[in-house]
Structures are given as structure tokens and as C-alpha cells.
Amino acid sequence: METIMSDLLSKVGIPSLVVSIFLFVIRIKPITLFTSSTIEQKILSKEKAFSIKVFKLLLEGLVTVILMFLITESLFKYKNLYYGWIALAITILLIVLLMFVMTLLELKEKTFIDLFGHLSNKSKIIIFIGCVITSLGYYLLPIYFIGTQIYSEVYRENISITELFGVLIAVLIMYGMITYTTLIPISRIIYRFLNFDKINSNLQNNKPVYFEDGGVKWYLFHPINESMFYLGNEPYLNSSNKFRFISKEDLMKQILQVD
């Protein structure tokens, strides 16, 4: 089936890169994988699990770039909207806040709940909304700069078609680079700080899966080939000090539980 689709797409003149991406999406079956349970995802092969992560990352980047472009076109498409001193002040503030949050997470091991959990619900909601709005600044700042300084050239009088496409391509490339090198890593930090990993039920798929044997919990890490799985006595690989292997046939006979 894949060979037929590949030949068909190639014959109608679709670039080989697009064909490869299309076939990659077909192979990983994204709908099936995204709707699978915790246990189903744990028994995926390393290659399949890696493919899922790559697909999710590409999709996240694509959606982010599209949203950034739409915001640029809606709000920041004119050069006269740029105020250098405001951009500089916001940049410094966001860098300081990011360093503060990273210090809390990595050195103090504290999150939003640890800092503000003792406050009333109303106060926590207000502070939480403030944190979310501030987080948007990391996305809006590059949009503001690129939109007013580069994308604004689209609206310059007498711009040629070649120059127009050049500006659009440059903007999309810059947004893509910023998304993958800066925005996605920062979003992961903010995500952890705001405890979204405990709120978002989709991350249930990352919970440890285990079965009991002789009173010992054996946690399922990953398959090492098509027929054998790697186990440990702790929820995470780095914290385990006992390991064993189990065949897929024997694993299917166990009662698997989510920790």
C-alpha cells in the first residue's frame, strides 16, 4: 500500500520530501498512537516511541509557527509600532524571570504549588493567570521584533514579488528556528513550574507501569527487541538497582498496573 501511494504521489509531481513525510505519518499511525492507553504505549518499540516524539515535536513546531505568523499579520505588521527601549526592558525582565524559575526548579526543586499552595484559591488563581500571561511574553517578544522590523517590509510600497516571497520565507525560517531552539525549551520549563504535568491527563501515558512477582514490583521500561522487555525494581531506570528481562509472551500473562 505504501509503495503504491509513493509511486502515485511521485507521478503527480509531488516533491520527494513531501512524499517521505507523508509516508512517515502513515507508518506511525498517529491517531492510533495518540489514543492508546498507558500500557499500550509502554510496549511500543524504541523506534516507534521515538517516531511519536518526533511527530509530536514537528506538529508542535508547525502549529507554533502558524500562530506566530497569524499574530504577526494581525498585530505587528507595521514598522512604526516598534519601540526599542520597551523591547529591551521586556527582554531583560523575561530573562531575569526565566533564570529565577530555572533556579527554583533545578536548585530549589520548587514549583508553583510549593510556592503558592498555602494561599487561598482566589489568590492562587490570580497569580496563576499572571504567570500564564507573563509566559506569553516569551512568544510575543520575537513576534513583536520580527514583525515590526522584518515582516513590515511586506507592506512597503513598490515591493517586488521576489522580495515579497523572500521576506515571507525569511520570517517563517526565523520563526521555525526560534520555536525549536528557544520557545519549545522555555515552554517545557514553564510547563514544569506551573505543574501542568500533574494537571494534564494526557501525560498519564508517562506514568510507570508494573506487575508484581513474589512481592516485588517490576517496572516496565521498554522492549529491547521484538520479543523481550527490560524491567527494573524502581519506577525509573536511573533509580533501579535490580534488573531483569521478560519475554513478550510471559509479559502478556501478567496483571499490569499503572503506578
SENU-911271 format. One line per field, with one value per residue (C-alpha): residue number from 0; x, y, z. Coordinates in steps of 0.5 Angstrom, whole numbers, plus 500, padded with zeros to 3 digits. Example, Ala and Ser with C-alpha at 12.3 -4.5 7.8 and 13.67 -1.06 7.14 Angstrom:
<nodes>
nuza = c(0 / 1)
X = c(525 / 527)
Y = c(491 / 498)
Z = c(516 / 514)
</nodes>
This chain:
<nodes>
nuza = c(0 / 1 / 2 / 3 / 4 / 5 / 6 / 7 / 8 / 9 / 10 / 11 / 12 / 13 / 14 / 15 / 16 / 17 / 18 / 19 / 20 / 21 / 22 / 23 / 24 / 25 / 26 / 27 / 28 / 29 / 30 / 31 / 32 / 33 / 34 / 35 / 36 / 37 / 38 / 39 / 40 / 41 / 42 / 43 / 44 / 45 / 46 / 47 / 48 / 49 / 50 / 51 / 52 / 53 / 54 / 55 / 56 / 57 / 58 / 59 / 60 / 61 / 62 / 63 / 64 / 65 / 66 / 67 / 68 / 69 / 70 / 71 / 72 / 73 / 74 / 75 / 76 / 77 / 78 / 79 / 80 / 81 / 82 / 83 / 84 / 85 / 86 / 87 / 88 / 89 / 90 / 91 / 92 / 93 / 94 / 95 / 96 / 97 / 98 / 99 / 100 / 101 / 102 / 103 / 104 / 105 / 106 / 107 / 108 / 109 / 110 / 111 / 112 / 113 / 114 / 115 / 116 / 117 / 118 / 119 / 120 / 121 / 122 / 123 / 124 / 125 / 126 / 127 / 128 / 129 / 130 / 131 / 132 / 133 / 134 / 135 / 136 / 137 / 138 / 139 / 140 / 141 / 142 / 143 / 144 / 145 / 146 / 147 / 148 / 149 / 150 / 151 / 152 / 153 / 154 / 155 / 156 / 157 / 158 / 159 / 160 / 161 / 162 / 163 / 164 / 165 / 166 / 167 / 168 / 169 / 170 / 171 / 172 / 173 / 174 / 175 / 176 / 177 / 178 / 179 / 180 / 181 / 182 / 183 / 184 / 185 / 186 / 187 / 188 / 189 / 190 / 191 / 192 / 193 / 194 / 195 / 196 / 197 / 198 / 199 / 200 / 201 / 202 / 203 / 204 / 205 / 206 / 207 / 208 / 209 / 210 / 211 / 212 / 213 / 214 / 215 / 216 / 217 / 218 / 219 / 220 / 221 / 222 / 223 / 224 / 225 / 226 / 227 / 228 / 229 / 230 / 231 / 232 / 233 / 234 / 235 / 236 / 237 / 238 / 239 / 240 / 241 / 242 / 243 / 244 / 245 / 246 / 247 / 248 / 249 / 250 / 251 / 252 / 253 / 254 / 255 / 256 / 257 / 258)
X = c(500 / 506 / 509 / 503 / 502 / 509 / 509 / 502 / 505 / 511 / 508 / 504 / 510 / 510 / 517 / 520 / 521 / 513 / 512 / 517 / 514 / 507 / 510 / 513 / 506 / 502 / 508 / 507 / 499 / 499 / 491 / 492 / 498 / 495 / 489 / 493 / 493 / 499 / 500 / 500 / 505 / 510 / 510 / 512 / 519 / 524 / 524 / 516 / 516 / 522 / 518 / 512 / 516 / 519 / 512 / 509 / 515 / 514 / 507 / 508 / 513 / 509 / 503 / 507 / 510 / 503 / 500 / 506 / 505 / 498 / 499 / 505 / 500 / 494 / 498 / 505 / 506 / 508 / 515 / 512 / 510 / 517 / 520 / 527 / 527 / 521 / 523 / 530 / 526 / 522 / 527 / 531 / 525 / 524 / 531 / 531 / 524 / 527 / 533 / 529 / 524 / 530 / 534 / 527 / 526 / 533 / 537 / 531 / 526 / 520 / 514 / 508 / 505 / 511 / 511 / 504 / 500 / 499 / 495 / 487 / 484 / 483 / 490 / 493 / 488 / 490 / 498 / 497 / 494 / 499 / 504 / 501 / 500 / 508 / 509 / 506 / 511 / 517 / 513 / 510 / 517 / 520 / 514 / 514 / 521 / 521 / 514 / 516 / 523 / 523 / 515 / 513 / 517 / 512 / 508 / 513 / 511 / 513 / 516 / 517 / 514 / 521 / 522 / 516 / 517 / 524 / 521 / 516 / 521 / 526 / 520 / 518 / 525 / 527 / 520 / 522 / 529 / 527 / 521 / 526 / 532 / 528 / 521 / 520 / 525 / 523 / 515 / 518 / 521 / 514 / 510 / 514 / 514 / 506 / 505 / 502 / 505 / 500 / 494 / 494 / 491 / 495 / 501 / 498 / 502 / 508 / 506 / 510 / 507 / 509 / 507 / 508 / 512 / 514 / 512 / 517 / 514 / 518 / 517 / 517 / 522 / 522 / 523 / 530 / 528 / 521 / 520 / 524 / 523 / 527 / 525 / 527 / 525 / 524 / 519 / 525 / 531 / 536 / 534 / 533 / 539 / 536 / 534 / 531 / 528 / 522 / 519 / 513 / 509 / 510 / 509 / 502 / 500 / 502 / 497 / 500 / 498 / 499 / 503)
Y = c(500 / 505 / 503 / 505 / 511 / 513 / 512 / 515 / 522 / 522 / 521 / 527 / 531 / 532 / 533 / 527 / 531 / 531 / 524 / 522 / 526 / 523 / 516 / 517 / 520 / 514 / 509 / 511 / 512 / 518 / 517 / 510 / 512 / 518 / 515 / 509 / 508 / 508 / 501 / 500 / 506 / 502 / 496 / 500 / 499 / 504 / 506 / 507 / 511 / 516 / 517 / 519 / 524 / 527 / 527 / 531 / 536 / 537 / 538 / 543 / 547 / 548 / 550 / 555 / 558 / 559 / 562 / 567 / 568 / 570 / 574 / 578 / 579 / 582 / 586 / 587 / 588 / 596 / 599 / 605 / 600 / 599 / 602 / 600 / 601 / 598 / 592 / 592 / 593 / 587 / 583 / 584 / 582 / 576 / 574 / 575 / 571 / 565 / 565 / 566 / 560 / 555 / 557 / 555 / 548 / 546 / 548 / 549 / 544 / 548 / 549 / 554 / 549 / 549 / 557 / 559 / 553 / 556 / 562 / 562 / 559 / 566 / 569 / 562 / 563 / 571 / 569 / 563 / 568 / 573 / 567 / 565 / 572 / 573 / 567 / 569 / 575 / 570 / 568 / 576 / 579 / 575 / 576 / 584 / 585 / 581 / 583 / 591 / 590 / 585 / 583 / 590 / 590 / 586 / 593 / 597 / 601 / 598 / 592 / 586 / 579 / 577 / 581 / 579 / 572 / 573 / 577 / 571 / 566 / 569 / 570 / 563 / 561 / 565 / 563 / 556 / 557 / 561 / 556 / 550 / 553 / 558 / 557 / 550 / 549 / 555 / 552 / 546 / 550 / 554 / 547 / 544 / 550 / 551 / 544 / 542 / 535 / 534 / 537 / 535 / 528 / 527 / 526 / 520 / 516 / 517 / 514 / 508 / 501 / 495 / 488 / 484 / 478 / 475 / 481 / 485 / 491 / 490 / 496 / 496 / 501 / 499 / 493 / 491 / 487 / 484 / 479 / 481 / 487 / 491 / 491 / 495 / 495 / 502 / 507 / 510 / 507 / 511 / 510 / 502 / 497 / 491 / 489 / 483 / 481 / 478 / 475 / 479 / 472 / 472 / 479 / 479 / 474 / 479 / 483 / 490 / 496 / 504 / 507)
Z = c(500 / 502 / 495 / 491 / 495 / 494 / 487 / 486 / 489 / 486 / 479 / 480 / 481 / 489 / 492 / 495 / 502 / 502 / 500 / 505 / 511 / 508 / 509 / 516 / 518 / 515 / 519 / 526 / 525 / 530 / 531 / 534 / 538 / 541 / 543 / 546 / 553 / 558 / 558 / 550 / 550 / 554 / 550 / 544 / 541 / 542 / 534 / 535 / 541 / 538 / 532 / 536 / 540 / 533 / 530 / 536 / 536 / 529 / 530 / 536 / 532 / 526 / 530 / 534 / 527 / 524 / 530 / 531 / 523 / 524 / 531 / 527 / 521 / 526 / 531 / 529 / 522 / 522 / 523 / 527 / 532 / 535 / 541 / 542 / 550 / 551 / 548 / 551 / 558 / 557 / 554 / 561 / 565 / 562 / 562 / 570 / 571 / 567 / 571 / 577 / 575 / 573 / 580 / 583 / 579 / 579 / 585 / 590 / 587 / 588 / 583 / 583 / 588 / 593 / 593 / 593 / 595 / 602 / 599 / 598 / 592 / 589 / 590 / 587 / 581 / 580 / 581 / 576 / 571 / 572 / 571 / 564 / 562 / 563 / 560 / 553 / 553 / 551 / 545 / 544 / 544 / 538 / 534 / 536 / 534 / 527 / 526 / 526 / 524 / 518 / 516 / 516 / 509 / 506 / 507 / 504 / 497 / 491 / 494 / 488 / 488 / 489 / 495 / 498 / 498 / 500 / 507 / 508 / 507 / 512 / 517 / 517 / 518 / 523 / 527 / 526 / 529 / 535 / 536 / 536 / 540 / 545 / 545 / 546 / 551 / 555 / 555 / 558 / 564 / 565 / 564 / 570 / 574 / 573 / 575 / 568 / 568 / 574 / 571 / 564 / 564 / 557 / 561 / 564 / 559 / 562 / 569 / 571 / 569 / 573 / 575 / 582 / 582 / 589 / 593 / 589 / 584 / 577 / 573 / 565 / 562 / 554 / 549 / 548 / 541 / 539 / 544 / 550 / 555 / 560 / 567 / 574 / 581 / 581 / 577 / 573 / 570 / 574 / 581 / 580 / 582 / 580 / 573 / 569 / 563 / 561 / 554 / 551 / 552 / 559 / 560 / 557 / 562 / 568 / 571 / 569 / 574 / 573 / 579)
</nodes>
